[in-house]
Amino acid sequence: MDWKTFGGGLAFTLSAFAHAQSSVTLYGVIDDGLTYVNNQQGHSVYRMDDSISQGDRFGLRGAEDLGGRLKAIFNLENGFNPNTGALRQGGLEFGRQAYVGLQSDAYGTLRLGRTYDQMTTTLIQYHPGYWSGIYAFNIGDNDRISGNWLNNAISYTSPNLRGLTFNAQYSLNSLGAPSNGYGPAYSLSASYANGPFSIGAATTSIHDYAVTPGSSLGVANFLGAAVDFSSQTVVVNRYRTAGIGASYSFGTFGVSGLYSNTRYETATNAQTLQSIDAVAHYSVRPDIVIAGGYDYSRMSGYRWNEFSAVVDYLLSKRTDVYVTANYDKASGGARAVLVTLPSSSTEKQLALRIGIRHKF
């Protein structure tokens, strides 16, 4: 017997078997571009801004077939700044996602680790920011719809039950754990899709939650106390946000709507932020998409009206260039502030952007 041939054949067989049983996918997104802001803390500026249309990321996801329609799964995903090479999410190595779990066709999926809460995974598809980027999300993204995470989380997703899906998450966080910054939390959602129609509802509740009302909301008073317009932090005993959204597609034309309600509570006071969003999108042709959105938010005597628009040109299935416009008008004494940008020195802020995105 030719042992070299036998050994090579055995190695090939084992390799093929392993390949058939498991898979690992390398993937990522790079989004970068130039943004003009008419008022950033009193000055007009040009910014090289990244992660606007979609968050820059580099990740590995994998699955192993365990038999009986059961799989082991994992996902490791980091965020980065392509202009400097720095890590996002506070310098975490896998700040966007880091989990391991089991997936069953019959019983659903269980994940353990850091992952998005349900305000993001269930509701982002109904928001204008889904089409025109991070600047378009509700004031300060205080309803967490643009993308926020839960650490130390146990997450369950039900199987698809004739279009109906449920999700439940619980975060075993504590202020004593390193780099957590908030207490125990839970997030729940339910969604239904049938042909061109979909609807979803979600809620997230977090104890000992830190907010920056001056810089993220542009307000001078929060929960009955004066705050400055810097990144001054206020920790609330309980933060709770909830939302419901729906969409309908008419082929190349589609519409979506969303309502969210966010409540901040301390031992002596409470305040509620409400937002209503609407967006329409149209595929002019297979490689050109346009969308326009409107957000209205209110909290106590403060009001915000934001308009967004995007023209997206697909150079290929994985590369596109886009132009966006976002305008925020505040009232009631608040300053305008588009999400991720430093606040305006007045009640108005405009951002015009041209960018490029590549997916791999």
C-alpha positions in Angstrom: 0.0 0.0 0.0 1.2 3.5 -0.8 1.0 5.1 2.7 1.7 8.6 1.3 -1.4 8.2 -1.0 -3.4 6.7 1.8 -2.4 9.5 4.2 -3.1 12.2 1.7 -6.5 10.7 1.0 -7.3 10.4 4.7 -6.4 14.1 5.2 -8.5 15.1 2.3 -11.5 13.1 3.6 -11.2 14.6 7.2 -10.8 18.1 5.7 -13.9 17.7 3.6 -15.8 16.3 6.5 -14.8 19.2 8.7 -15.6 21.7 6.0 -19.1 20.1 5.6 -19.8 20.4 9.3 -18.6 23.9 10.1 -18.0 27.3 8.5 -16.5 30.6 9.3 -17.2 33.8 7.4 -15.0 36.9 7.4 -17.0 40.1 6.7 -16.9 43.8 7.2 -18.1 47.3 6.2 -16.0 50.4 5.5 -17.9 53.7 5.3 -16.2 57.0 5.0 -16.8 60.5 3.6 -16.7 64.2 3.9 -19.4 66.1 5.9 -20.1 69.9 6.0 -21.7 71.1 9.2 -23.0 74.7 9.2 -22.8 75.1 13.0 -20.6 73.0 15.2 -20.3 74.8 18.5 -20.6 78.1 16.7 -18.4 77.4 13.7 -18.9 75.9 10.2 -16.6 72.9 9.6 -15.7 70.2 7.2 -15.2 66.8 8.8 -13.8 63.5 7.6 -16.5 61.4 9.2 -16.9 57.6 9.2 -19.5 55.1 10.2 -22.4 57.4 9.1 -24.3 55.4 6.6 -23.3 52.2 8.4 -21.0 51.5 11.2 -17.5 50.4 10.2 -16.8 46.8 11.3 -14.6 43.8 10.8 -15.9 40.4 12.0 -16.0 36.7 12.0 -19.1 34.6 12.3 -19.3 30.9 12.2 -21.5 27.8 12.7 -21.0 24.1 13.4 -23.6 21.6 12.5 -24.1 19.4 15.6 -26.8 17.2 14.0 -30.5 17.0 14.8 -31.1 20.4 13.2 -28.9 22.0 15.9 -25.9 24.3 15.4 -23.3 26.0 17.5 -22.8 29.6 16.5 -20.5 32.5 17.3 -19.9 36.1 16.2 -16.9 38.3 17.0 -17.2 41.9 15.6 -15.1 45.0 16.2 -15.7 48.6 15.2 -12.9 50.8 13.9 -12.2 54.3 12.5 -10.7 54.0 9.0 -9.3 57.6 9.2 -7.1 56.8 12.2 -7.1 53.0 12.6 -8.4 53.4 16.2 -10.9 51.0 17.7 -14.5 52.2 18.3 -16.8 51.4 21.2 -14.4 52.8 23.8 -11.5 50.8 22.5 -13.0 47.4 23.0 -11.5 44.7 20.8 -14.9 43.2 19.9 -17.1 46.2 20.8 -19.8 45.6 18.3 -20.6 41.9 19.1 -19.1 39.0 20.9 -21.2 36.0 21.6 -21.5 32.2 21.4 -24.7 30.2 21.3 -26.9 27.4 20.0 -29.3 27.6 17.1 -32.2 25.1 16.7 -34.7 25.1 13.8 -37.3 23.8 16.2 -36.6 25.6 19.4 -35.0 28.9 18.5 -31.6 30.5 19.2 -29.8 31.1 22.5 -26.8 33.5 22.6 -24.5 34.4 25.5 -22.3 37.5 25.4 -22.4 41.1 24.2 -25.0 41.9 21.5 -27.5 44.6 20.4 -30.7 45.1 22.3 -34.1 44.8 20.7 -34.7 48.6 20.1 -32.0 48.2 17.4 -32.6 44.8 16.0 -36.4 45.1 15.8 -37.1 48.8 15.1 -34.2 50.2 13.0 -35.7 49.0 9.8 -38.6 51.5 10.3 -36.5 54.5 11.0 -35.3 57.2 8.5 -31.8 56.6 9.8 -31.9 53.1 8.3 -31.7 54.8 4.9 -29.9 58.1 5.4 -27.5 57.2 8.3 -26.7 58.1 11.9 -27.3 61.8 11.7 -31.0 61.1 11.0 -31.7 59.2 14.3 -33.9 60.8 17.0 -32.3 63.5 19.2 -29.3 62.0 20.9 -30.4 58.5 19.9 -31.9 58.4 23.3 -34.2 55.6 22.3 -31.2 53.4 21.4 -32.6 52.6 17.9 -29.4 53.4 15.9 -27.5 50.6 17.6 -26.7 50.0 21.3 -25.5 46.9 23.2 -26.1 44.9 26.3 -23.1 43.3 28.1 -23.2 40.0 30.0 -26.4 39.2 28.1 -28.5 36.0 27.8 -30.5 36.4 24.5 -33.2 34.2 23.1 -34.9 34.3 19.7 -37.9 32.1 18.9 -38.2 30.2 15.7 -40.3 31.9 13.0 -43.9 31.0 13.8 -45.7 31.7 10.5 -44.2 35.2 10.3 -44.2 35.9 14.1 -40.9 36.1 16.0 -40.2 36.8 19.7 -37.0 38.0 21.4 -36.0 38.2 25.0 -32.7 39.4 26.6 -31.5 39.8 30.1 -28.2 41.5 31.1 -26.5 40.3 34.3 -24.7 43.6 34.6 -23.5 45.3 37.8 -21.8 48.5 38.5 -19.0 46.5 40.1 -18.1 44.8 36.8 -15.3 46.5 34.7 -16.3 48.8 31.9 -20.1 48.2 32.2 -21.3 51.6 33.2 -24.9 50.5 34.0 -26.8 48.0 36.0 -29.1 45.0 35.3 -31.2 45.3 32.1 -33.7 43.5 30.0 -35.0 43.9 26.4 -38.0 42.3 24.8 -39.5 42.4 21.3 -42.1 40.8 19.0 -42.3 41.2 15.2 -44.5 40.0 12.4 -43.9 39.9 8.6 -46.3 38.8 5.9 -45.4 39.6 2.3 -45.0 43.4 1.8 -46.2 44.2 5.4 -44.2 44.1 8.6 -44.7 45.4 12.2 -42.5 45.2 15.3 -42.5 46.4 18.9 -39.7 46.5 21.4 -38.7 47.7 24.9 -35.5 48.0 26.9 -35.1 48.8 30.6 -31.8 49.5 32.3 -31.0 50.4 35.9 -28.4 53.0 36.9 -28.1 54.3 33.3 -25.8 57.3 32.4 -27.0 60.0 30.0 -25.4 63.2 28.8 -28.5 65.6 28.3 -26.5 68.7 27.6 -24.4 67.3 24.7 -26.7 64.7 23.3 -30.1 66.6 23.7 -28.8 70.1 23.7 -30.9 71.1 26.8 -30.0 73.3 29.7 -32.4 71.6 32.2 -32.9 67.9 32.8 -34.9 66.2 35.6 -35.4 69.6 37.3 -31.8 70.4 37.5 -29.5 72.7 35.4 -27.0 71.0 33.2 -24.3 72.5 30.9 -23.9 71.8 27.2 -20.7 69.7 27.7 -20.7 65.9 28.2 -21.8 66.2 31.8 -23.2 62.8 32.9 -26.4 62.3 34.8 -27.1 58.8 36.2 -30.8 57.9 36.4 -32.1 55.1 38.7 -34.0 53.6 35.8 -34.1 54.1 32.1 -36.9 52.7 30.0 -37.6 53.0 26.3 -40.2 51.4 24.1 -41.3 51.7 20.5 -43.5 50.3 17.7 -43.0 50.5 14.0 -44.5 49.3 10.7 -43.7 49.3 7.0 -45.4 48.4 3.7 -43.7 47.9 0.4 -45.4 48.6 -2.9 -42.6 47.1 -5.0 -40.1 49.8 -5.8 -41.8 52.2 -3.4 -42.0 51.7 0.4 -43.1 53.6 3.5 -42.4 53.2 7.2 -43.5 54.8 10.5 -42.2 54.5 14.0 -43.2 55.8 17.5 -40.9 55.7 20.6 -41.3 56.7 24.2 -38.3 57.0 26.5 -38.5 57.6 30.2 -35.8 58.7 32.7 -36.5 58.1 36.4 -34.7 59.1 39.6 -35.9 58.7 43.2 -37.4 62.2 43.1 -38.2 63.0 39.5 -39.0 61.7 36.0 -39.0 62.9 32.5 -40.3 61.5 29.2 -39.0 61.9 25.6 -41.4 61.0 22.8 -40.5 60.7 19.0 -42.5 60.1 15.9 -40.7 59.2 12.6 -41.8 58.6 9.0 -39.8 57.7 5.9 -40.5 57.0 2.2 -38.0 55.3 -0.1 -38.1 54.7 -3.9 -35.9 52.7 -6.2 -35.6 54.9 -9.3 -33.9 52.0 -11.0 -32.0 49.0 -9.6 -28.8 51.0 -8.9 -30.4 54.2 -7.6 -32.4 54.6 -4.4 -33.7 57.8 -2.9 -35.3 58.3 0.5 -36.7 61.1 2.6 -37.6 61.1 6.3 -39.0 63.3 9.1 -38.5 63.0 12.9 -40.5 64.9 15.6 -39.4 64.7 19.2 -40.6 66.4 22.4 -39.6 66.4 26.0 -41.2 68.8 28.5 -41.1 72.2 26.7 -38.4 71.2 24.3 -39.2 70.3 20.7 -37.1 69.0 17.8 -38.0 68.7 14.1 -35.5 66.9 11.8 -35.6 66.3 8.1 -33.3 63.9 6.2 -32.8 62.9 2.6 -30.4 60.6 0.7 -29.6 59.6 -2.9 -27.7 56.3 -3.0 -26.0 55.1 -6.2 -24.9 51.4 -6.2 -21.7 50.9 -8.2 -22.0 47.2 -7.5 -23.7 44.8 -5.0 -21.0 45.7 -2.5 -20.0 49.3 -3.2 -22.1 52.4 -3.2 -21.7 56.2 -3.1 -24.3 58.5 -1.5 -25.2 62.1 -0.8 -27.2 63.0 2.3 -28.7 66.1 3.9 -29.9 66.4 7.5 -31.4 69.5 9.1 -32.5 69.8 12.8 -34.6 72.6 14.2 -35.0 72.8 17.9 -37.3 75.0 20.0 -38.2 75.7 23.6 -34.6 76.7 24.5 -32.9 73.6 23.2 -29.9 73.6 20.9 -30.0 71.6 17.7 -27.7 68.6 17.7 -27.5 65.8 15.1 -26.5 62.4 16.4 -22.7 62.0 16.9 -22.0 65.7 16.1 -21.1 68.3 18.6 -24.2 70.6 19.3 -24.9 73.7 17.4 -24.7 77.1 19.3 -28.2 77.9 18.1 -31.5 76.1 17.5 -30.5 75.0 14.0 -28.0 72.6 12.5 -27.4 71.4 9.0 -25.1 68.5 7.8 -24.4 67.8 4.1 -22.4 64.7 3.2 -20.9 62.7 0.4 -19.6 59.3 1.2 -18.6 55.9 0.0 -19.4 52.5 1.5 -17.9 49.1 0.7 -19.0 45.7 2.1 -16.9 42.6 2.0 
